[in-house]
Amino acid sequence: MSLCEPCITAFAQPVPRCPTCALHLQRLPCDNCQDTPSPLHQCLAAVSYDFPWSQCIARFKFQADPGLAKALAELMRHAPWVEPALEAAHCVIPIPLTPERLRERGFNQALELARHLAPHKIEATVLQRQDLRRHQVGASREDRLSQAAHAFWVNPIHIPNLSGQHVVLVDDVMTTGATLYAAARALKAAGATRVTGLVLARTERRKD
């Protein structure tokens, strides 16, 4: 499955973004990162979470259409600085779902994207996630940060291999940054020296 070329031309043009949280900005410094300093060394987003990409992501994520992964990953790959980040990375780690959410959805959308972005660098079992017991959709920034703060840990058998590594974290949507930030902190605590966030879409919400 491919994406409509006119949509890509009209709605996927690069825009200026904060280098560490990927918000669309007209000027620096980024108020978002001043309020909540990012643990990411770099954060890259292909598009804004808006028409038509929000509908594409909903179809991909909630209507069991993982076949969109290849086309969406290509959209990500062609965003500025993505290719160099993937080339420089020692490993690419998709944000994991909780076991309950994985059973419910049937696939991990971040893993499907990562498989098309860097198939030979994927480490899908490094990062583990506990069940948060509730969806984050519609949650405030404060609630998201609180829920995600201790959601991730690194599988102990992988800790020796993370020391000094450059990691790319992949997810589909970044809203407040809570999920990516918590995952990045867990990886850095386990020895990773550089963590880059790579997402398909970034919302434009700064504060709640």
Secondary structure, 3 states (H helix, E strand, C coil): CCCCHHHHHHHCCCCCECCCCCCECCCCCCHHHHHCCCCCCEEEEEEECCCCHHHHHHHHHHCCCHHHHHHHHHHHHCCCCHHHHHHHCCEEEECCCCHHHHHHHCCCHHHHHHHHHCCCCECCCCEEECCCCCCCCCCCHHHHHHHHCCCEEECHHHHHHHCCCEEEEEEEEECCCHHHHHHHHHHHHCCCCEEEEEEEEECCCCCC
